[in-house]
Amino acid sequence: MTPLEAVAEIEAGKARPVYVVAGEEPIFVERVVAAARAHIVDAATAGFNVDVFEAGEGSIERVLDSANTMPMMARRRLVIVRGVDRLDKPGDDEPARPGKGGIKISPLDRLADYVASPAPSACLLIVGAKLDARRRMVTLAKKQGFFVECTPLRPAALPGFVRDESKRRGHPIAGDVAESIVDLIGGELGPLVDAIERLSLYVGAGAPISDEAVEACVARVRIGSVWGLADAVAAKDRPTALRLLNENYDVKDRGLPLLGLLASSIRKTLKLRALLAAGVGAQDAAKQAGIPPFRANDAAQQARRFADGDLERAISVFAEVDMALKGSRRPPLLVLEEAIVRLT
């Protein structure tokens, strides 16, 4: 199941006895844990009925004893064990339990025994970044539907995440604005959530998150002028392109947000050009390419100004610039200026 499905289930009062929460995206992991803390145990009795363990810092028996303990003055207990993937190591078996004939049983297999028949009076969250899919505990969780996948989002899904986060806070947001935020911030969900929170406070309750708000609160780059920069590159107007580059460059961020927005505008123009060539009208093509409707006609004219192969070459140049800005000691502004010279 997805983290969203797990959270919805828990918030509806239908939490299962066990969730295996696995993946390397901490935002999703912590949302599942936070929902469990908020909705499974009352705050008044949490001190008696919530236990948190770090795997490897003690016997797994302590975790199992906690999960099998009856709740005090509450319907259920909440037991969280983090870092379970640390137990998945060769030779990390615990001593045999009585009655097992001297056979060692790994901590993960002991958890799997519990998962197969959990106590209904507890909710056990088993949390780990990387869990071997061949482990019995994992196969049981997947088969019975309580395996929660907290994997990083693919790049194509990031604008949708931004839109969902904005709507959760009561703010309408256009698709192109969401894409601009991703271009500025990057693909890590933590910084994206932080940016949306700042934008929410900036625009006020119920107000839409606009390009102007992004420029004022996140970007320090005039998003509209990026289209002018792309226009100048398309027209091979080097003086104008260099002027707009310098006007929007900010030494504090090494030009990375500016590069992100410019690369995004070029990618959208490339998609727009392909749609126009296929006979799609300017308005529909702009919508499919993620370009605001009011820019549709101007963007169509801009797309036609690029010579064959120029857009593809620009994307390749921007990929080189991205690597140089992040890994080179050369002055960032010089790197960007050289890219503009190459393209014009």
N, C-alpha and C positions, 0 to 999 in steps of 0.2 A: 504494500500500500504506500501511498505518497504521504509525506509529512502533513499535508493539508487534510487528508482523509483521517489520519490518526488524531490530529488536533480536534477535528469536528466530532469524531467519535467520543473522545474524552470529554469535550465540553458539553456534549449532549447527555452525559451521565452514563454512557455505555462502555466505559473503559474495560478492556479485556484483562485477564489475569497476568498476561505477559505481553511485552512488546520488545522485539529485538530491533534496536535503533542503530542502523549501520550506515556509515558514509563519512565523507571528508568535508561536508559543508556544515560548519558549526552553526550557522544561522538556523538551519532546519532542525538540527539536533536539539538546540536549546529551546526552540519553540515547542517541540514535543515535550521536553522536560518541564518547561514552564507551565504548559497546559495541565500536565499531571499534578504538579505542585498546587496549582490553583483550584483544581476541580475534583481531585480524588480524596483529599484530606482537608478538613476544616482547619483554618488557621489556629483556632483555639486548642485543638488537640494534636497539632503537627509535631510538637515536641515529643509526644509519646509514640507517634505512629509513622514517622518518616525517618528512614535510615539511608545514608549515602555511603557507599564503599568505593575504594579505588582498587581495582583488580591487581593482585600481586602483592598488596601490602598486608595481607593476612590470609588465613585459610578461607577457602570458598565455603566451608561449612558455616562460617559466621553469616554469610549472605543467605544461605539456605535456611539457617535457623531463624533469621529475621523474617524471611518470607513466610515461614510456617508458624510464626507467633501470632496469636489472636490479637486483633486490634483492641485498644483501650478506649472506651467511651466513643467509639466510632464504628462505622460499618466496614471500613477497609483500612489496610496499611499500604504505604507506598515505600518500595525498596528500590533504590537506584544503585547500580553497579557500573562504574565507568572504566574505560580502558580495557575492556574484555579481550581485545585483540592482543594485548600483551601476554595473555595466557596461552596463546596459540604458538608455542615454541617447542621444538624437539627436546625431550628430556625434562620438561617442566611438569612432570607428573607428581602428584601428591602421594604420600604413603597409602597403602591399601587400607580400606575400611575393614572392620571385623566382619568375618563371614564371607570374604571375597577370595579366600584361598591364596592370599599373598599376591594377588594380581593388582598392579597399580592402575588407578583410574585417573585420567587427566581432569583438571578442574572444568574444562569445557564439556567433557562428557558428563560430569556431575550436574552441571547446569542443564544439559540436554535431558537428563533423567527428570529433573524438576519440571522443565518446560513441557515434557510429555504428559505430566499430571500435576498441574500447578494448584496451589491453594486458592480457592475462590475468594477468600477474605483478604487477599493482597493483590497489589499490582506491582509486578517486577519489571523495571526497565533495564534491559541489558544493552549497554551502550559501547560501541567500538567503531573505530574508523575503518579498519579493514578486517573483515571476517572471511575466512576461507569458506567458499560456497559448498565445499564437500563435507563440511562438519555437520554432524547429525542435528545439532541445535539449529543451524541455519536452514537445513532442508525441512525440518519440522516447522519452523517459523514461516517459511515460504509456502509450504503445503497448506498450512492452516490459516494463512492470511494475516499474520501479525508481524511480518518482517517489514520494517519501515525504512525505505531507501532514501537516504539523505545525501545524494550525490550532487556535485556542482552542476549548475545549469549550462546547457550549450549556449553559445553566443546568440543564436537565433531566438532563444527563449528569454533573453535578458530584458528587452523592451516590454514584453508582456509582464514580467515580474515587476518592473517599475510601475506599469499601469495598475497592477493589482495592489501594490503597496500604497499608491496614491489614493485609490478608491477606498481602501481600508480606512484611510484617514479622512474620507469624505471629500476628496478633491478630484474633480474632473481633470483629465490630462489628454492632450492630443497624442497620436502615435508618433508624430515626428519629434515632439518635445521629449517623449520618453526615449527615443533613439538618441537624441542629442545628449541626454543625461548619461546614457551608457557610453557614448563616445567620449564624454568628458571624464567620467569617473573610472571606467574600465569594467572588467567582468567580475570583480569580487563583490559578493552580496553585502558584506558588512559596510563598506564605504557607500554602497548604493543606498542602503537603508538609512545610513546617517545623513546622506544628502537629501533624501526625501523628507526626513524628519525636520531638517533645517528649512526646507522649502515650505513645509506645512506650517511651521511657526511664522515664516515670513509672509505668506499670503493670507493667513487667517482662516478661521473656520468656514468650510464650505466653498471657498474661493477656488477657481481653477489654477492649476500650476501652468504658467505660460513661459514662452521664451524669455520675456522680460524678467520674470522672476529668476529663471535659471541664470541669466546674465548677471543679475544683481547679487545673487546669493551663492552661486556655485562657480560660475565660469570665469569671470573677469575677461571674457572674450565676447565681443558683440557678434552674436550668431548671424545676424543679417549681413554683416560685413564679410563673413566667410563666403557667402554666395558671390559677393563682389570680387573677392580674391579668386574664386573659381572662374568667374567671368573673365578676369584679367588674364588668367592662365590660358583659358580657351582662346582668347583673342591674341595671345602671345604679346600682351602689353606688359613688358617687363618692368618699366618704371612704376606703373600703377600697382602691379602685383607686389613689388618690393616695398612700396609705400604702405600698402594695406597690411603686409606682413609685419612691418615694424610698428605700426599703430596698434596692433593687437597682441604683439609679443609681450609676455610677462616673464621677467627673469626668475620669479619665485617658483614657477612650475616648469621651467625649461622648455616652454612651448609645446608640451605634450597635449594639453587640451585643445590648443589651436590645431595641431596636427591631426588629432582625432576627429575634430569637426570637419576639417578640410578633406581628409580621406573619406569620411562618411558622405560628404556632398558629391565627391567624385564617383563613389560606388553607386549612389542613387542616380547620378547622371548617366552612368553606364547602363544601368537597368532601364532607365527611361528611354535611352537611345534605342535599345533593343526592342522595347515595346512599340515605339513609334515606327521603327522599321517593319514591324509585324502588322502595321495598319491600325493600331489602337489609337484612339483620339487622345489629344493632349491632356484633358482633364482626367480621364480614366487611367491613362498611363502614369500621370503624376501620382494619383492616389495609390496605384499598385507599387510604385517605386518609393513610397513614403515621403513624398514631397507635398508641402502644404498647398491646398487648392489655389490660394491667391498667387502662388508662384508658378503655377502650371505653365502658363504661356511663356514667361521669361525663361523658365527652366528648359522648355522645349527648344527655344531659340538657342540657348546656351549649348544644349546637347548637339545641335546641328553644326555649331561652330567648331567643335572638336574634329580634327582630321582622323581618318581611320587609324586605329592603333594608338592614338594619343592617350585615351582614357586608360587603356590597359598598361601603357608605359608609366602613366602617373601613379597608378596603384603600386606598381613594382618599385618606383622611386620612393614612395611614402613608406613602404615596408623597410627599405634600407635606412631611411631617415629614422624610423622608430627604433631600430636596433642601435643606430649611432647615438641617438639622444639618451638611450638607457644604458649604453655600455662604453661610449667613447668619452675621452677627456677633452675633445675639441669643443670650442664654444658653441652652445646650442643654436644661438641665433645665426652663426656662420653656417652651420649644417643646414638650417632651414633656407637660408638665402641661396646657398649653392643648389639646393633642390629646385627652387623657383627658377634659377638661371638655366638649369638643365631642361626644365619643362617649357621655357619660353624662348 
